[in-house]
Amino acid sequence: MLRTRTVRTEAIVLRQQEFGEADRMLTLFTPMLGKLRVLAKGVRRATSRKAGHVELFVRSEMLLSRGRDMHLVTQADTLAAHRPVREDLVRSTYATYFAELLDRFTPEEESGPALYELFSDALGWLSETAQPDLTARFFEAQLLRLAGYQPELRRCVVRGCAITARAQYFDPLAGGVACPPCGTGRAGALAISLGALKVLRLMESCPHSRLLELRVSPGVARELELLLLRYVTVVLERSLKSVDFLNLVRRTAGA
């Protein structure tokens, strides 16, 4: 929680909402102060000098001051505008999905420098990548790891035996892979191909650039998407609002 009257911090805007006649309520994600709700006064006026620095998904250096009811943005300077993300509907919809995931996995005002770095990097990747779907899978896998929900991919979650190089099952409720004898007929378990399992394991430790060098078939890509989304939904115990809109945008764009 912010104790001093003013603090300077990097921040990325996760959400924004119009407030009053000229103000905007922002949800920020910061490295050391975590997730914050702040007020940016006057930014909807044409003469505002802060307006372009506090847009959605912009990474800025901000000076926050304590107001009567909440903290105010008194200064802001852009560090990374991420224009390709903000100006392309498909990319911006993926970014909205990333922001909702991060929002759901993080409590208010809890320090999270690794999560901040991941989100900042992910917006940069989205600005450049031709494979936003794989970037999304990487972001999901890394977010789960950092939040303490990394799935078990090397030992059966039912009886603890080593997972061999063959098709298996994935049990979202149990938190990982189940071997065929345990997974067959198990309620809620999803079949997972050897190819999808290999990609999941690789995403645990490889950099994003290495992942994009892989040739992931459309079938495996779809399998990974369904599997990770199901796992995220089970962990959060709720569906994500941005998923349906993301699917609609991708169908319309043929992405």
Residue pairs with C-beta under 8 A, 6 or more apart in sequence:
1 109
2 33
2 36
2 64
2 66
2 71
2 109
4 66
5 65
5 66
6 63
6 64
6 65
6 66
6 74
7 33
7 63
7 64
8 61
8 62
8 63
8 64
9 30
9 31
9 32
9 33
9 61
9 62
9 64
10 30
10 31
10 59
10 60
10 61
10 62
10 79
10 116
11 28
11 29
11 30
11 36
11 59
11 60
11 61
11 62
12 28
12 29
12 30
12 57
12 58
12 59
12 60
12 116
12 119
12 120
12 123
13 26
13 27
13 28
13 54
13 55
13 56
13 57
13 58
13 60
14 27
14 28
14 29
14 35
14 99
14 102
14 103
15 26
15 27
15 56
15 99
15 103
16 24
16 25
16 26
16 27
16 54
16 55
16 56
17 24
17 25
17 26
18 24
18 25
18 44
19 25
19 39
21 44
22 41
22 42
22 43
22 44
22 45
23 39
23 40
23 41
23 42
23 43
23 44
24 39
24 40
24 43
24 44
24 54
25 37
25 38
25 39
25 40
26 37
26 38
26 39
26 40
26 54
26 73
27 35
27 36
27 37
27 103
28 35
28 36
28 37
28 38
28 62
29 35
29 36
29 102
29 106
29 112
29 115
29 116
29 119
30 36
30 116
31 111
31 112
31 113
31 116
31 117
32 111
32 113
33 109
33 111
34 106
34 107
34 108
34 109
34 110
34 111
34 112
35 103
35 106
35 107
35 108
35 109
35 110
36 64
36 71
36 108
36 109
37 70
37 108
38 64
38 70
38 71
38 72
38 73
39 67
39 70
39 71
39 72
39 73
40 50
40 54
40 72
40 73
40 76
41 72
41 73
42 48
42 50
43 50
43 51
43 54
43 73
44 51
45 51
50 73
50 75
50 76
52 58
52 78
52 81
53 60
53 62
53 76
53 77
53 78
54 60
54 62
54 73
54 76
55 81
55 86
56 86
56 92
56 95
57 82
57 85
57 86
57 92
57 95
57 99
57 123
58 78
58 80
58 81
58 82
58 86
59 78
59 79
59 80
59 82
59 120
59 123
60 76
60 77
60 78
60 79
61 76
61 77
61 79
62 73
62 75
62 76
62 77
63 73
63 74
63 75
63 76
64 71
64 72
64 73
64 74
65 71
65 72
65 74
66 72
80 120
80 123
80 124
82 95
82 123
82 124
82 126
82 127
83 127
84 91
84 126
84 127
84 128
85 91
85 92
85 95
85 123
85 126
85 127
86 92
89 249
89 253
90 132
90 249
90 250
90 253
90 255
91 126
91 127
91 132
93 242
93 245
93 246
93 249
93 250
94 126
94 132
94 135
94 136
94 246
95 122
95 123
95 126
96 242
96 245
96 246
97 136
97 240
97 242
97 243
97 246
98 119
98 122
98 123
98 126
98 136
98 139
99 119
100 240
100 241
100 242
101 139
101 140
101 143
101 232
101 240
102 115
102 119
102 143
104 236
104 238
104 240
105 115
105 143
105 147
105 236
106 112
106 115
106 147
112 146
114 146
115 143
115 146
115 147
118 139
118 142
118 143
118 146
121 208
122 135
122 139
125 135
125 138
125 208
126 132
126 135
129 135
129 212
131 212
132 255
133 221
133 225
133 255
134 211
134 212
134 214
134 216
134 221
135 208
135 212
136 225
137 199
137 203
137 221
137 224
137 225
137 228
138 203
138 208
138 211
140 228
140 229
140 232
141 150
141 200
141 203
141 204
141 228
142 203
144 150
144 151
144 231
144 232
144 235
145 204
149 175
149 235
150 204
151 170
151 175
151 176
151 177
151 200
151 231
152 175
152 176
152 177
153 163
153 176
153 177
153 197
153 200
153 201
153 204
154 162
154 163
154 177
154 201
155 161
155 162
155 163
155 176
155 177
156 162
156 163
156 177
156 178
156 179
156 182
157 171
157 174
157 175
157 176
157 177
157 178
158 171
158 174
158 178
158 179
158 182
158 183
158 186
159 179
159 182
161 179
163 177
163 179
163 197
164 179
165 194
166 180
166 194
167 180
167 191
167 192
167 193
167 194
167 197
168 177
168 178
168 179
168 180
168 183
168 191
168 192
168 194
168 197
169 177
169 178
169 179
169 180
169 182
169 183
169 184
169 186
169 189
169 190
169 191
169 192
170 176
170 177
170 178
170 183
170 189
170 190
170 191
170 192
170 227
170 231
171 177
171 178
171 183
171 186
171 188
171 189
171 190
172 188
172 190
172 230
172 231
172 233
172 234
172 235
173 188
173 234
177 183
177 192
177 197
178 186
178 189
183 189
183 191
190 226
190 227
190 230
192 200
192 223
192 227
193 219
193 220
193 223
195 216
195 217
195 220
196 220
196 223
196 224
196 227
199 211
199 214
199 216
199 220
199 224
200 224
200 227
202 210
202 211
202 214
203 211
216 224
229 243
232 240
233 239
233 240
249 255
